[in-house]
Amino acid sequence: MNGSSLLPFMLGIPLLWPCFRAIENPKTEEVKHPTGSHSRVRRGWVWNQFFVPEEMNKSSHHIGQLRSDIDNGNTSFQYKLLGAGAGSVFVIDERTGDIYAIQKLDREERSLYTLRAQVIDTATGKAVEPESEFVIRVSDVNDNEPKFLDGPYEAVVPEMSPEGTLVIQVTASDADDPSSGNNARLLYNLLQGQPYFSIEPTTGVIRISSVMDRELQDEYWVIIQAKDMVGLPGALSGTTSVLIKLSDINDNKPIFKESLYRMTISESAPTGTSVGKIKAYDNDIGENAEMDYSIEDASQTFDIITNNETQEGTVILKKKVDFEHQNHYRIRAKVKNRNVDEQLMGYHAEASTTLIRVQVEDADEPPVFLRPDYIFDILEGQPQGSWVGVVSATDPDQRRSPILYSITGSRVFLIDDNGTIVTTTPLDRESTAWYNLSITATEKYNAQQISSVPVYVQVLDINEHAPEFSDYYETYVCENAGSGQIIQTISAVDRDDSIEDHHFDFNLSVEDSKNSSFTITDNQDNTAVILTNRNGFSLQEEPVLYVSILIADNGIPSLTSTNTLTIHVCDCGDSSSARTCSSEGFMLSMGLRTKVIIAVLMCIVIILGFIFLILLLKQQRKQTLFPEKGEDFGENVFRYDEEGGGEADTEAFDMGTLRSGAVLREPRSRKRAAQVRSLYRQSLQVGPDSAVFRKFILEKLEEANTDPCAPPFDSLQTYAFEGTGSLAGSLSSIGSALSDRDENYDYLNELGPRFKRLACMFGSATQPNNQGFFN
């Protein structure tokens, strides 16, 4: 037997040692017989060590024999096998105790079976030995190939890494028993990937064996093989792939492919205008390819901005150019990587440069103001046409066109052709303190060339507002207040604007300072306190006291105002605290307000009752004037003994105007003309001229307007003119004859005095309007 065949056996001895019990030491134990007597019996099991190889193709494989040391060949003994697998996987010869495996076993599925054995006396049917437990182990054979459970693999390693740099470690696993010989001992080797990579046979560590450049090739496929049984004949193997990518390092500097760039710019271009673009190329990728452009000669006219997305350099105009001053520029630009490792400084020893030639083109330029902005100030209240300031612009071109000025969107200021700004109205600082103007300059010979400049006008304050109390003070003093007691703290405000902080001086007026019950103390912080100047006050004699306080500001010139402080005297009781007065005053004011509200509500109720009474009387009157169908009606007929002159009566007055007025007033709800039918007689006789009739109407209108006791309802007075030939010879009121003609209309005489009395009670509420009617 050679050494390779003994190696698995030697490695398996420690693990199988617990199962090797050649002969169990005889033991003596007490056994109870059926008769109840006790006797000492001796027992013991004898069997060989049990293990069975996996993957056995035999239908019945002998494993070993169980034998009891009391078995002397008596045919009455019977062996039984108990436990998991008994009868299905393993069987026992009941006469001899031989154990057989009847199925093919797989150690990777189950490597150990725990069974129990028992000996039965067939004559008595009783066990002659207690159950004994034993183990059957499944020995391993090399039936599983190595597998890379984590494959395929992917690794990243920096380019230009030196030899021996660790790339990745791959690991294969073998399901065979690692303790059973070399079945699970693996060796790794490289099938593909030389000469750039190598692998350690026992660990699976892949290392770099040659320096690689990402710019030439950026990824490699490596094939790894793993063999078990340390590569001996009959070994099984498995493979996996590894994708190794080279990460970029900044080992390349950016380079300009163009040695000269030509660009043009108009002299009218504003600062910040893009002049052109330049481009450098870097073989690196990612942040290693990021670059920065700059002007090598520190030009004051141009600058370069790097576009981080396209990695281009944009040349911009840093300072306006003037064709008349200089018509071309030569600048040199350089480029360098933004992120450079100190260890790779050797790759970036020199920066790449290029030359840029910029040609300036002539253009008609707009006017140029001498200053970028103007700030002027003017005192408020100055008269119209006051001088504010002067702005000035010039044409930068050689022809020097005259300049026209204008103000955009302002009616408060004007500007002339010389750029002088004046006011059109007096200014008020309290209304507007600053004016933001836009002055436009236009070339006279080319209206398309315009420019503008901001102008700020500050309105300076003059001291025109006197200081005043900052609040309405409700001040109280107790009757039993002592001298020197503080009763109020006052402050002031000033609507004027002050360059310095406002400062107010507080003093009593001349009259109060000579003989006053109070004094004032200025706190020098724009506040003052009012103090009592005597002991005791009388609520009955002087319930309210007045103090005149002079407040002066610090303006130039200083203004002074007189402010009156009203002080209420109240009975504070024993507390001597003005807070009690304030609370009582508040409750008193609330009581007064409540009384006022109640009085207003009572007035409203009275007015509503009066209106209801009028409506009730009116309804009764309508029922009397217009009785139900079937009642008697009276009629007043007025007859005159004069006939009109017919069409020849040229002096007859045209009554159309009077009738049209009656028609216009007819929709009024309380019009007398709708209740009393008046019979008009048109006269064809020659009447007075329109002036006489107009004078009569005006006299009647004046009487209605001056009557203070006219009825509150609307009334219509209708008059008819009989003409100059009539016996009446005057205007007569139709309504004046109603009370004499029919007794059915006596209610007018009865209600008349009532309405007159009501009208006199409410006064102006029933005054007639300017048309002779009552509203």
C-alpha distance (Angstrom), angle and dihedral (degrees) to the residues before:
residue distance angle dihedral
M1 . . .
N2 3.83 . .
G3 3.81 125.6 .
S4 3.81 95.5 -104.6
S5 3.80 91.6 61.3
L6 3.80 92.7 48.1
L7 3.84 93.8 50.4
P8 3.83 97.0 76.0
F9 3.77 90.9 45.4
M10 3.79 92.5 51.5
L11 3.82 92.8 47.2
G12 3.83 91.7 50.1
I13 3.82 97.0 51.0
P14 3.86 96.3 83.9
L15 3.79 92.2 51.2
L16 3.80 95.7 45.1
W17 3.78 94.7 42.9
P18 3.84 95.7 97.7
C19 3.79 88.5 56.0
F20 3.78 94.7 53.6
R21 3.75 106.2 88.6
A22 3.76 105.0 147.6
I23 3.79 95.5 -178.0
E24 3.77 125.3 0.6
N25 3.77 110.2 -134.8
P26 3.74 111.4 -103.2
K27 3.75 113.1 -104.8
T28 3.71 132.3 -168.0
E29 3.75 120.7 -139.2
E30 3.79 135.7 167.9
V31 3.80 115.1 -99.5
K32 3.77 122.2 -166.9
H33 3.80 113.7 -135.8
P34 3.77 122.8 -147.4
T35 3.76 90.2 -107.1
G36 3.76 89.3 63.3
S37 3.77 95.6 -111.7
H38 3.75 119.7 125.5
S39 3.77 125.6 -132.7
R40 3.72 135.5 171.6
V41 3.81 114.1 -112.5
R42 3.76 129.5 -176.1
R43 3.83 123.3 -133.7
G44 3.79 138.9 175.2
W45 3.83 142.6 157.1
V46 3.74 125.0 -134.3
W47 3.82 121.8 -167.6
N48 3.74 141.0 140.7
Q49 3.81 124.0 -108.2
F50 3.84 111.7 -78.7
F51 3.82 126.2 -139.6
V52 3.75 132.5 133.0
P53 3.82 129.4 -159.9
E54 3.80 118.0 -118.1
E55 3.75 124.1 -117.3
M56 3.84 93.9 32.1
N57 3.80 108.5 164.2
K58 3.83 95.9 -159.5
S59 3.80 116.8 111.4
S60 3.79 90.4 -137.8
H61 3.79 121.6 24.3
H62 3.79 120.2 -176.4
I63 3.76 111.3 -128.8
G64 3.82 104.1 174.3
Q65 3.83 146.1 -67.7
L66 3.78 133.4 -85.1
R67 3.78 115.8 -149.5
S68 3.79 134.0 171.2
D69 3.81 118.3 -139.5
I70 3.80 88.9 -129.7
D71 3.77 91.5 58.6
N72 3.81 103.9 106.5
G73 3.73 95.7 170.3
N74 3.76 95.1 -79.2
T75 3.75 107.3 157.3
S76 3.78 91.7 -145.3
F77 3.83 92.7 77.3
Q78 3.82 118.3 96.7
Y79 3.88 126.3 -169.2
K80 3.80 121.6 -143.4
L81 3.85 129.6 -168.5
L82 3.81 120.1 -147.8
G83 3.83 135.5 177.5
A84 3.83 139.9 57.1
G85 3.80 110.0 -23.3
A86 3.80 95.4 16.4
G87 3.81 109.9 138.0
S88 3.81 93.8 5.4
V89 3.79 103.5 55.0
F90 3.77 101.6 8.9
V91 3.85 131.4 32.1
I92 3.82 131.8 -174.3
D93 3.76 131.9 -147.0
E94 3.80 102.0 -119.5
R95 3.81 92.8 -150.8
T96 3.81 101.9 43.0
G97 3.84 102.9 22.9
D98 3.83 93.4 -125.7
I99 3.86 113.7 155.4
Y100 3.83 121.9 -145.5
A101 3.81 133.5 -171.9
I102 3.80 109.7 -136.2
Q103 3.84 97.9 -178.0
K104 3.80 135.2 55.5
L105 3.79 108.1 -102.7
D106 3.82 129.5 -144.6
R107 3.78 115.7 -155.5
E108 3.80 91.8 -162.1
E109 3.79 88.3 61.5
R110 3.82 97.6 41.0
S111 3.77 126.9 -5.7
L112 3.81 101.9 179.3
Y113 3.80 137.5 40.9
T114 3.82 123.3 -167.4
L115 3.84 113.1 -153.3
R116 3.79 137.8 172.0
A117 3.85 127.9 -137.6
Q118 3.82 129.4 -157.3
V119 3.83 136.0 -179.4
I120 3.84 118.3 -142.9
D121 3.80 126.2 -165.9
T122 3.79 102.8 -133.5
A123 3.78 91.4 -157.5
T124 3.75 94.8 59.0
G125 3.80 99.8 19.2
K126 3.77 90.0 -131.9
A127 3.78 130.6 121.9
V128 3.76 113.2 -102.3
E129 3.80 91.7 -170.0
P130 3.81 131.3 37.0
E131 3.80 116.4 -113.6
S132 3.80 113.5 -79.7
E133 3.82 123.2 -155.6
F134 3.78 121.8 -142.4
V135 3.82 138.2 167.7
I136 3.79 132.0 -125.8
R137 3.81 113.6 -160.1
V138 3.79 124.5 -159.7
S139 3.79 109.4 -134.1
D140 3.81 118.6 -140.3
V141 3.77 128.6 -112.0
N142 3.81 125.9 -173.4
D143 3.78 98.4 -97.4
N144 3.86 100.7 131.5
E145 3.80 126.4 74.4
P146 3.83 121.6 -144.7
K147 3.81 115.9 -90.8
F148 3.83 131.6 -161.1
L149 3.77 101.0 -139.1
D150 3.84 94.9 -176.1
G151 3.79 97.6 45.1
P152 2.89 146.2 154.9
Y153 3.78 92.4 57.6
E154 3.78 133.1 -156.6
A155 3.78 126.3 -162.8
V156 3.79 137.3 176.4
V157 3.78 123.7 -149.2
P158 3.83 128.4 173.0
E159 3.73 116.6 -103.9
M160 3.79 118.8 -108.7
S161 3.80 89.9 29.9
P162 3.81 113.0 160.4
E163 3.79 124.2 -110.1
G164 3.77 115.0 -77.5
T165 3.80 94.8 32.6
L166 3.81 110.8 149.5
V167 3.79 112.6 -114.3
I168 3.83 106.2 171.7
Q169 3.81 142.1 -41.7
V170 3.79 119.4 -124.6
T171 3.80 122.4 -160.9
A172 3.79 130.1 -161.6
S173 3.79 125.7 -167.9
D174 3.83 130.9 -148.7
A175 3.79 121.4 -154.5
D176 3.81 92.1 -149.9
D177 3.79 122.0 103.0
P178 3.83 108.1 -81.5
S179 3.80 89.5 -157.0
S180 3.77 93.4 54.6
G181 3.79 106.0 84.1
N182 3.80 117.8 -75.5
N183 3.78 96.5 -37.0
A184 3.84 92.3 116.8
R185 3.82 100.0 27.5
L186 3.79 106.8 114.6
L187 3.80 135.6 -159.2
Y188 3.86 124.0 -164.4
N189 3.76 126.9 -148.6
L190 3.82 136.0 172.2
L191 3.81 115.9 -111.6
Q192 3.83 95.2 175.2
G193 3.81 131.8 14.3
Q194 3.78 105.8 66.9
P195 2.94 134.4 167.8
Y196 3.81 95.3 19.3
F197 3.80 98.2 51.2
S198 3.82 139.9 33.4
I199 3.79 134.6 -171.3
E200 3.79 133.3 -145.4
P201 3.84 107.4 -121.2
T202 3.78 99.2 -138.9
T203 3.83 102.5 32.5
G204 3.84 103.2 36.1
V205 3.82 92.0 -130.8
I206 3.80 112.5 155.5
R207 3.80 117.2 -150.1
I208 3.80 136.8 -179.4
S209 3.75 113.8 -100.6
S210 3.81 98.6 177.4
V211 3.84 135.4 32.6
M212 3.83 112.1 -105.0
D213 3.82 132.1 -162.3
R214 3.83 117.7 -143.9
E215 3.79 92.2 -152.8
L216 3.85 88.1 63.1
Q217 3.83 98.2 41.0
D218 3.76 125.7 -6.2
E219 3.85 103.0 -169.0
Y220 3.81 141.0 29.5
W221 3.83 135.1 -163.3
V222 3.83 114.7 -138.4
I223 3.85 124.1 -170.4
I224 3.83 116.8 -152.2
Q225 3.82 125.7 -166.5
A226 3.81 126.6 -160.5
K227 3.90 121.7 -162.9
D228 3.80 127.6 -171.2
M229 3.84 127.3 -145.3
V230 3.82 85.6 49.9
G231 3.77 89.0 -78.6
L232 3.85 96.2 -58.7
P233 3.80 120.7 148.5
G234 3.79 111.8 -72.1
A235 3.77 92.5 31.2
L236 3.80 120.6 145.7
S237 3.84 122.5 -134.3
G238 3.82 142.4 -162.2
T239 3.85 132.8 -168.2
T240 3.77 139.1 -151.7
S241 3.81 137.0 -179.6
V242 3.79 129.6 -124.1
L243 3.83 122.8 -159.0
I244 3.80 107.2 -153.0
K245 3.80 115.9 -166.8
L246 3.76 124.5 -166.7
S247 3.79 114.4 -133.4
D248 3.76 118.6 -144.7
I249 3.77 125.0 -104.7
N250 3.77 123.3 -169.0
D251 3.78 96.0 -101.4
N252 3.82 96.1 133.8
K253 3.79 128.5 67.4
P254 3.84 123.6 -146.6
I255 3.80 115.2 -99.0
F256 3.82 132.2 -163.4
K257 3.78 112.3 -127.5
E258 3.81 91.0 -165.4
S259 3.78 118.4 64.3
L260 3.85 94.2 -167.4
Y261 3.81 133.0 32.4
R262 3.84 122.4 -168.5
M263 3.81 119.7 -153.6
T264 3.82 138.1 167.2
I265 3.80 132.6 -149.4
S266 3.80 131.6 -175.8
E267 3.75 117.0 -126.2
S268 3.82 87.7 -129.7
A269 3.79 92.3 61.4
P270 3.81 112.7 115.0
T271 3.77 123.4 -127.7
G272 3.77 113.5 -78.5
T273 3.82 93.2 38.0
S274 3.81 114.5 144.1
V275 3.81 110.6 -115.4
G276 3.82 99.3 -177.7
K277 3.80 146.1 -54.9
I278 3.78 134.7 -99.1
K279 3.80 128.2 -165.6
A280 3.81 134.7 -156.0
Y281 3.80 125.4 -172.0
D282 3.81 129.5 -136.0
N283 3.80 124.1 -172.8
D284 3.78 90.9 -149.6
I285 3.78 121.9 89.7
G286 3.80 137.5 -139.9
E287 3.76 118.5 8.6
N288 3.81 89.7 -14.4
A289 3.81 87.8 68.4
E290 3.80 94.1 50.9
M291 3.79 110.7 115.3
D292 3.78 141.4 -178.4
Y293 3.80 126.2 -140.6
S294 3.78 124.5 -151.8
I295 3.80 142.5 166.7
E296 3.77 109.0 -100.7
D297 3.81 96.5 -154.9
A298 3.84 96.3 46.6
S299 3.80 94.5 -115.9
Q300 3.81 116.7 -158.3
T301 3.81 92.6 -156.9
F302 3.81 103.7 50.2
D303 3.76 137.4 33.3
I304 3.81 136.9 -176.3
I305 3.80 125.2 -131.2
T306 3.81 120.3 -163.5
N307 3.81 118.4 -131.5
N308 3.82 103.3 -142.7
E309 3.81 92.9 -160.6
T310 3.81 100.6 49.7
Q311 3.83 96.4 23.5
E312 3.80 88.8 -130.8
G313 3.77 127.1 139.4
T314 3.82 116.6 -128.3
V315 3.80 116.1 -155.7
I316 3.82 109.7 -144.7
L317 3.77 133.8 -174.2
K318 3.77 108.1 -104.7
K319 3.80 97.0 176.8
K320 3.79 128.7 20.7
V321 3.79 114.9 -99.2
D322 3.78 126.9 -139.1
F323 3.76 119.5 -148.6
E324 3.78 91.4 -157.3
H325 3.80 90.1 54.8
Q326 3.85 102.1 39.6
N327 3.80 127.7 -6.1
H328 3.82 102.4 -169.2
Y329 3.82 141.0 26.5
R330 3.80 135.1 -160.0
I331 3.79 116.6 -154.6
R332 3.79 132.7 169.9
A333 3.79 121.0 -140.4
K334 3.79 127.7 -162.8
V335 3.78 134.1 -166.6
K336 3.78 133.5 -155.5
N337 3.77 138.5 169.5
R338 3.77 116.5 -87.9
N339 3.82 95.9 -145.5
V340 3.77 115.2 43.4
D341 3.82 124.3 168.2
E342 3.78 113.7 -136.7
Q343 3.80 88.9 -131.7
L344 3.81 89.4 57.8
M345 3.79 97.6 47.2
G346 3.78 88.5 113.9
Y347 3.78 90.4 70.4
H348 3.84 91.1 55.9
A349 3.76 102.5 45.4
E350 3.81 94.8 131.6
A351 3.82 129.1 28.6
S352 3.78 120.2 -131.8
T353 3.83 116.1 -114.2
T354 3.82 137.9 -169.9
L355 3.80 136.3 -172.4
I356 3.83 122.9 -116.3
R357 3.82 122.3 -163.2
V358 3.83 115.5 -163.3
Q359 3.81 119.4 -166.4
V360 3.85 117.3 -157.3
E361 3.82 116.1 -140.8
D362 3.79 122.3 -149.8
A363 3.86 117.5 -116.0
D364 3.77 140.1 171.7
E365 3.79 100.9 -102.4
P366 3.79 126.6 -153.6
P367 3.79 121.7 -115.4
V368 3.77 117.0 -72.7
F369 3.80 122.0 -140.7
L370 3.76 116.9 -138.0
R371 3.80 90.8 -128.7
P372 3.82 131.5 34.2
D373 3.81 89.9 -129.3
Y374 3.77 140.5 -3.9
I375 3.79 130.9 -135.6
F376 3.80 119.9 -165.9
D377 3.78 133.7 171.3
I378 3.79 133.6 -156.5
L379 3.79 134.0 -179.8
E380 3.76 115.4 -107.6
G381 3.78 118.1 -110.0
Q382 3.82 95.1 34.6
P383 3.82 112.9 149.6
Q384 3.77 125.2 -102.8
G385 3.80 114.0 -72.9
S386 3.81 94.8 30.0
W387 3.81 115.1 158.2
V388 3.82 115.6 -106.5
G389 3.82 106.5 170.5
V390 3.80 146.9 -64.4
V391 3.80 130.1 -101.2
S392 3.78 123.3 -166.7
A393 3.81 134.3 -161.6
T394 3.82 131.5 174.9
D395 3.80 136.6 -162.0
P396 3.82 107.5 -111.1
D397 3.81 92.3 -157.4
Q398 3.77 122.1 94.7
R399 3.80 95.9 -107.7
R400 3.85 92.0 61.6
S401 3.80 99.2 -146.7
P402 3.85 116.5 -153.0
I403 3.79 115.1 -102.6
L404 3.82 128.2 -126.4
Y405 3.81 119.0 -158.2
S406 3.79 131.2 -152.4
I407 3.81 138.0 170.5
T408 3.79 118.3 -129.0
G409 3.81 119.1 -137.3
S410 3.80 101.8 -13.3
R411 3.80 131.1 114.5
V412 3.76 95.0 175.5
F413 3.82 96.2 70.7
L414 3.80 137.0 42.2
I415 3.80 130.7 -162.3
D416 3.79 127.4 -157.8
D417 3.81 131.0 -151.0
N418 3.78 90.7 -85.7
G419 3.81 93.1 57.5
T420 3.80 95.0 -107.2
I421 3.82 113.8 149.9
V422 3.82 119.7 -150.1
T423 3.80 134.7 172.4
T424 3.78 125.1 -105.6
T425 3.81 95.6 -161.5
P426 3.82 137.9 14.6
L427 3.80 112.1 -82.6
D428 3.80 127.2 -130.2
R429 3.80 116.8 -153.7
E430 3.77 92.6 -161.4
S431 3.82 88.6 59.0
T432 3.83 98.4 41.9
A433 3.79 123.5 0.8
W434 3.82 98.2 -179.1
Y435 3.78 134.0 31.9
N436 3.79 120.5 -160.3
L437 3.79 108.9 -156.0
S438 3.78 132.9 -178.5
I439 3.80 114.9 -147.4
T440 3.80 115.7 -160.8
A441 3.80 122.8 -156.0
T442 3.82 117.9 -160.3
E443 3.79 128.6 -173.5
K444 3.76 110.9 -118.4
Y445 3.81 94.2 -142.4
N446 3.80 95.3 43.2
A447 3.81 115.4 31.4
Q448 3.80 90.3 -172.8
Q449 3.78 90.6 70.1
I450 3.78 105.6 81.0
S451 3.77 136.2 147.1
S452 3.76 134.9 179.3
V453 3.76 138.2 -150.4
P454 3.81 130.8 -163.4
V455 3.80 116.6 -114.6
Y456 3.80 121.5 -166.5
V457 3.79 118.4 -160.5
Q458 3.78 117.9 -166.9
V459 3.78 118.2 -159.4
L460 3.79 108.0 -142.2
D461 3.73 118.4 -141.8
I462 3.77 125.4 -116.8
N463 3.75 119.5 -162.7
E464 3.80 99.9 -102.5
H465 3.80 102.6 135.9
A466 3.76 122.1 71.3
P467 3.80 118.8 -141.4
E468 3.78 119.6 -100.9
F469 3.77 141.2 -178.6
S470 3.79 111.9 -63.9
D471 3.81 91.5 -142.6
Y472 3.79 143.6 11.5
Y473 3.79 106.0 -94.7
E474 3.80 124.2 -149.8
T475 3.77 101.9 -163.0
Y476 3.81 126.8 -174.2
V477 3.77 133.2 -172.5
C478 3.77 125.7 -167.4
E479 3.79 121.3 -123.9
N480 3.77 90.7 -125.9
A481 3.85 94.4 45.8
G482 3.76 114.6 138.3
S483 3.77 129.3 -135.9
G484 3.82 116.6 -79.1
Q485 3.79 95.0 24.9
I486 3.83 115.6 145.6
I487 3.80 110.2 -126.5
Q488 3.82 103.3 166.0
T489 3.80 143.0 13.7
I490 3.81 114.4 -150.4
S491 3.81 134.9 -170.6
A492 3.79 136.0 -176.2
V493 3.81 140.8 -139.4
D494 3.80 132.5 -154.0
R495 3.80 124.4 -156.7
D496 3.79 91.0 -153.4
D497 3.78 120.9 97.9
S498 3.75 115.7 -122.2
I499 3.77 129.6 -161.3
E500 3.76 87.6 -146.3
D501 3.77 124.6 40.9
H502 3.77 115.6 -78.0
H503 3.77 116.0 -98.8
F504 3.79 123.0 -170.7
D505 3.80 131.0 -164.3
F506 3.81 118.7 -151.2
N507 3.83 123.4 -155.2
L508 3.77 138.9 154.0
S509 3.76 118.3 -106.4
V510 3.79 117.7 -98.7
E511 3.79 92.4 -103.7
D512 3.81 94.4 49.1
S513 3.78 94.7 43.0
K514 3.82 92.0 60.4
N515 3.77 99.1 49.8
S516 3.75 114.3 4.6
S517 3.76 135.1 140.8
F518 3.82 88.9 -140.1
T519 3.77 139.1 50.7
I520 3.78 132.1 -159.4
T521 3.78 129.5 -137.8
D522 3.82 119.4 -161.3
N523 3.82 111.0 -140.3
Q524 3.81 91.4 -160.6
D525 3.81 89.5 -129.1
N526 3.82 97.4 90.8
T527 3.79 90.7 -85.6
A528 3.78 133.4 93.7
V529 3.79 136.3 -171.5
I530 3.80 127.7 -134.2
L531 3.84 114.6 -139.3
T532 3.77 132.6 -173.6
N533 3.81 116.0 -106.3
R534 3.80 98.7 -162.0
N535 3.77 143.5 30.7
G536 3.81 118.1 -96.2
F537 3.78 135.0 -0.5
S538 3.80 132.5 -144.7
L539 3.78 120.3 -126.2
Q540 3.82 92.8 -166.9
E541 3.81 97.5 46.7
E542 3.82 99.8 37.1
P543 3.81 111.5 13.0
V544 3.83 91.8 164.5
L545 3.81 127.8 34.6
Y546 3.80 127.6 -169.9
V547 3.79 126.7 -149.5
S548 3.81 122.0 -168.9
I549 3.81 111.8 -145.2
L550 3.80 124.0 -166.8
I551 3.83 115.5 -146.7
A552 3.82 119.0 -169.5
D553 3.82 126.2 -172.8
N554 3.80 130.0 -149.5
G555 3.80 95.7 -115.8
I556 3.78 125.5 125.8
P557 2.90 105.3 -84.6
S558 3.77 97.2 20.7
L559 3.80 117.0 -124.7
T560 3.79 125.8 -150.5
S561 3.78 130.4 -161.2
T562 3.80 131.9 -170.4
N563 3.78 114.9 -132.9
T564 3.78 123.9 -173.8
L565 3.78 119.0 -138.9
T566 3.81 113.7 -157.4
I567 3.81 113.4 -147.2
H568 3.81 120.7 -167.8
V569 3.79 120.1 -152.4
C570 3.80 114.9 -142.8
D571 3.75 140.7 169.3
C572 3.79 106.3 -103.0
G573 3.80 94.9 177.8
D574 3.78 115.8 -147.2
S575 3.79 94.6 -30.6
S576 3.83 94.5 75.2
S577 3.81 87.0 -158.7
A578 3.78 122.5 136.8
R579 3.78 88.8 -148.7
T580 3.78 88.9 74.8
C581 3.79 88.5 54.4
S582 3.76 91.2 50.5
S583 3.81 92.3 51.1
E584 3.83 91.9 47.6
G585 3.77 90.9 47.0
F586 3.75 90.2 52.2
M587 3.81 91.9 50.3
L588 3.83 90.1 46.0
S589 3.78 91.2 51.8
M590 3.76 89.4 48.6
G591 3.82 89.5 51.4
L592 3.80 91.6 50.2
R593 3.75 90.7 48.7
T594 3.78 90.2 51.2
K595 3.81 91.2 51.5
V596 3.79 91.2 49.2
I597 3.79 91.2 50.5
I598 3.82 91.0 49.6
A599 3.81 91.4 49.5
V600 3.80 91.8 50.1
L601 3.80 90.7 49.8
M602 3.82 90.8 50.1
C603 3.80 90.4 51.6
I604 3.78 90.6 50.7
V605 3.82 90.6 50.6
I606 3.83 91.5 49.8
I607 3.81 92.1 49.4
L608 3.77 91.7 48.5
G609 3.80 90.1 49.6
F610 3.78 91.2 50.2
I611 3.82 91.1 50.1
F612 3.80 89.6 49.3
L613 3.84 90.0 51.1
I614 3.79 91.3 51.3
L615 3.78 91.6 49.9
L616 3.81 90.3 48.4
L617 3.81 92.9 50.9
K618 3.78 90.2 45.8
Q619 3.78 91.1 52.5
Q620 3.82 90.9 50.6
R621 3.77 89.9 49.1
K622 3.79 92.2 51.5
Q623 3.78 90.8 50.7
T624 3.82 89.7 53.0
L625 3.79 94.9 45.0
F626 3.78 93.6 46.7
P627 3.81 109.6 34.6
E628 3.78 123.5 -175.3
K629 3.76 121.4 -79.6
G630 3.81 111.7 -74.2
E631 3.84 96.7 35.0
D632 3.84 120.9 121.1
F633 3.78 118.7 -97.7
G634 3.78 126.3 -157.1
E635 3.76 122.5 -147.0
N636 3.79 131.6 -159.7
V637 3.77 115.8 -148.0
F638 3.74 120.6 -171.9
R639 3.75 117.5 -159.2
Y640 3.73 128.7 -170.0
D641 3.84 125.8 -162.2
E642 3.77 93.0 -141.0
E643 3.77 124.4 89.6
G644 3.71 121.9 -156.3
G645 3.71 122.5 -106.8
G646 3.76 93.3 -115.3
E647 3.75 118.7 -135.9
A648 3.82 88.8 -24.5
D649 3.78 90.5 64.7
T650 3.79 95.3 98.5
E651 3.80 93.5 163.1
A652 3.78 94.4 59.4
F653 3.78 112.5 119.5
D654 3.83 116.3 -115.9
M655 3.81 105.9 -119.3
G656 3.82 93.6 -170.9
T657 3.76 92.1 98.6
L658 3.81 92.1 51.5
R659 3.78 92.2 47.1
S660 3.78 92.4 47.3
G661 3.78 89.4 54.4
A662 3.78 89.4 52.7
V663 3.77 90.6 50.7
L664 3.80 92.4 51.6
R665 3.81 91.5 52.8
E666 3.79 93.1 45.0
P667 3.87 95.9 93.7
R668 3.85 92.0 60.5
S669 3.76 109.6 115.7
R670 3.79 97.0 -131.5
K671 3.80 101.7 35.6
R672 3.81 116.2 147.4
A673 3.77 93.3 -149.3
A674 3.82 90.0 66.9
Q675 3.84 91.2 55.8
V676 3.80 101.8 41.5
R677 3.77 119.0 49.4
S678 3.80 109.1 -141.6
L679 3.75 120.4 -162.0
Y680 3.74 111.7 -137.4
R681 3.72 119.9 -158.0
Q682 3.75 114.8 -158.2
S683 3.72 110.1 -143.9
L684 3.76 119.0 -146.9
Q685 3.79 92.1 -170.3
V686 3.73 123.2 107.3
G687 3.81 108.5 -85.3
P688 3.81 136.3 -175.8
D689 3.73 121.3 -70.4
S690 3.83 121.6 -93.5
A691 3.81 92.3 -96.6
V692 3.81 93.2 63.0
F693 3.79 92.3 48.1
R694 3.82 91.9 45.8
K695 3.81 90.4 52.4
F696 3.80 90.7 52.8
I697 3.81 92.1 50.6
L698 3.81 91.9 49.2
E699 3.83 91.1 51.4
K700 3.81 91.2 52.8
L701 3.82 90.7 46.3
E702 3.80 90.6 51.6
E703 3.80 90.9 51.4
A704 3.81 90.8 52.3
N705 3.83 93.0 47.8
T706 3.81 93.7 49.4
D707 3.84 96.8 45.8
P708 3.86 105.1 104.4
C709 3.81 94.8 -172.7
A710 3.80 100.9 51.8
P711 3.82 118.4 139.7
P712 3.83 115.3 -88.2
F713 3.79 92.8 -128.5
D714 3.80 125.6 83.9
S715 3.78 114.3 -90.2
L716 3.73 133.8 -171.5
Q717 3.80 121.5 -151.8
T718 3.77 112.3 -162.6
Y719 3.81 122.5 -166.7
A720 3.78 130.8 -173.5
F721 3.77 124.0 -156.5
E722 3.77 114.5 -141.9
G723 3.77 97.9 -160.7
T724 3.76 131.1 -113.5
G725 3.80 92.4 -74.6
S726 3.79 95.7 55.5
L727 3.80 121.4 109.3
A728 3.76 88.0 -132.7
G729 3.77 90.3 58.2
S730 3.81 92.2 -172.1
L731 3.77 144.8 64.2
S732 3.76 115.1 -85.4
S733 3.79 129.4 -161.0
I734 3.73 113.1 -124.8
G735 3.74 90.8 -155.2
S736 3.81 92.9 56.5
A737 3.81 91.8 67.0
L738 3.79 96.8 49.4
S739 3.78 95.5 86.6
D740 3.85 91.3 52.2
R741 3.79 99.0 46.8
D742 3.78 108.1 51.6
E743 3.79 132.8 19.9
N744 3.82 90.8 -147.4
Y745 3.82 89.2 77.1
D746 3.81 96.7 51.8
Y747 3.83 89.1 110.5
L748 3.80 88.1 80.4
N749 3.80 90.6 63.4
E750 3.80 90.1 45.8
L751 3.78 97.3 48.9
G752 3.78 95.2 39.1
P753 3.83 97.2 78.6
R754 3.82 91.2 45.3
F755 3.78 92.6 55.2
K756 3.76 91.2 45.0
R757 3.79 91.7 53.9
L758 3.81 91.1 48.4
A759 3.78 90.6 47.8
C760 3.79 91.7 51.7
M761 3.83 89.7 50.7
F762 3.83 94.2 55.7
G763 3.77 96.9 38.2
S764 3.79 115.0 -171.2
A765 3.80 92.3 18.1
T766 3.84 87.5 80.2
Q767 3.81 100.8 37.4
P768 3.81 113.1 136.8
N769 3.75 119.1 -109.6
N770 3.75 125.6 -119.7
Q771 3.81 91.1 -89.8
G772 3.82 95.6 60.6
F773 3.80 94.1 -102.6
F774 3.78 128.8 118.3
N775 3.78 118.4 -128.1
